[in-house]
Amino acid sequence: MPYSTAWIVIAVLAVIGAFCLNSLLRGAGPGPARWPRKLRYIFVLLVFVFFLLPAPLPNHAGVFAPAFVVYLFESMFQSNGQPNQSQGILLVGLGGVCVLGLLALLLFRSKQKIDEDKPQP
């Protein structure tokens, strides 16, 4: 399978997986049993980014693979077991998504909740 085709397949499967995860978390239960919409979207985005973050393959210049796959292979099958670069990429990428998600929660709060927080004279 050509390199670009492999990444297209990975991206399509990540989109399908994100859609399925979102549907699963939406649930069919009553309103209070569901995940809040914004938290559900942040979690789905976190999982989506987890599967799509690229990391360079060691000893293969210019070739990338999903960072979680590189991390697993480096930690399990490498002789010294040091997945430094892929681990850093995963931490920075997922940490960035968490920070952006929390900022989005703060910036895009509903106006009704903001008005309730203000003290009434």
C-alpha positions in Angstrom: 0.0 0.0 0.0 1.5 3.4 -1.0 2.4 5.8 1.9 -0.2 8.4 1.0 -2.9 5.9 0.6 -2.1 4.5 4.1 -2.6 7.9 5.7 -5.9 8.4 3.8 -7.1 5.1 5.2 -6.0 6.1 8.7 -7.8 9.5 8.4 -11.0 8.0 7.1 -11.1 5.4 9.8 -10.4 8.0 12.5 -13.3 10.1 11.2 -15.6 7.0 11.3 -14.3 6.1 14.7 -14.9 9.7 16.0 -18.5 9.6 14.6 -19.2 6.2 16.3 -17.7 7.4 19.6 -19.8 10.5 19.5 -22.9 8.5 18.9 -22.0 6.1 21.7 -21.4 8.9 24.2 -24.5 10.7 23.2 -26.4 7.7 24.5 -30.1 6.8 24.3 -30.7 7.4 28.0 -32.6 10.3 29.6 -31.1 13.8 29.6 -29.1 13.7 32.9 -27.5 10.4 32.0 -25.9 11.8 28.8 -22.5 13.4 28.5 -22.7 17.2 28.2 -22.3 18.2 24.5 -19.2 20.3 24.9 -17.4 17.7 27.0 -18.4 15.0 24.6 -17.0 16.9 21.7 -13.7 17.6 23.5 -13.3 13.9 24.4 -14.1 12.8 20.8 -11.5 15.3 19.5 -9.0 14.1 22.0 -9.4 10.5 20.8 -9.4 11.7 17.2 -6.1 13.5 17.6 -4.6 10.6 19.5 -5.1 8.4 16.5 -3.9 10.9 13.9 -0.8 12.5 15.5 2.1 11.6 13.3 5.6 10.7 14.6 8.7 10.1 12.7 9.9 6.5 12.4 13.4 5.9 13.9 16.0 5.1 11.2 13.6 6.1 8.4 14.0 9.7 7.5 10.9 11.4 6.2 8.5 8.5 7.0 5.8 9.1 9.6 3.3 6.8 11.4 0.7 7.4 14.0 2.4 8.4 17.2 0.6 5.9 19.4 1.8 3.0 17.1 5.4 4.3 17.1 5.2 4.7 20.9 3.9 1.1 21.4 6.6 -0.4 19.1 9.4 1.7 20.6 8.4 0.8 24.2 7.8 -2.9 23.6 10.1 -4.0 20.8 13.1 -1.6 20.9 16.2 -3.0 22.6 16.5 -0.1 25.1 12.8 0.6 25.2 13.0 4.4 25.1 10.1 6.0 23.2 11.2 9.5 23.9 10.2 11.4 20.7 6.9 9.7 20.1 6.0 10.0 23.8 6.8 13.7 23.7 4.7 14.2 20.6 1.7 12.4 22.2 2.0 14.4 25.4 2.3 17.8 23.7 -0.5 17.0 21.2 -3.0 15.7 23.7 -2.1 18.3 26.2 -2.7 21.0 23.6 -6.1 19.6 22.8 -7.0 19.5 26.5 -5.9 23.1 27.0 -7.8 24.3 23.9 -10.8 22.3 24.9 -10.8 23.9 28.4 -10.4 27.3 26.9 -13.3 26.7 24.6 -15.4 25.6 27.6 -14.6 28.9 29.3 -14.9 31.2 26.3 -18.1 29.7 24.9 -20.1 29.3 28.0 -23.8 29.8 27.6 -25.1 33.3 28.3 -27.7 32.0 30.7 -25.1 30.7 33.1 -23.0 33.9 32.9 -26.1 35.9 33.8 -26.8 33.6 36.7 -23.3 34.1 38.0 -23.6 37.9 38.2 -24.9 39.2 41.6 -28.3 40.9 41.5 -28.5 44.3 43.1 
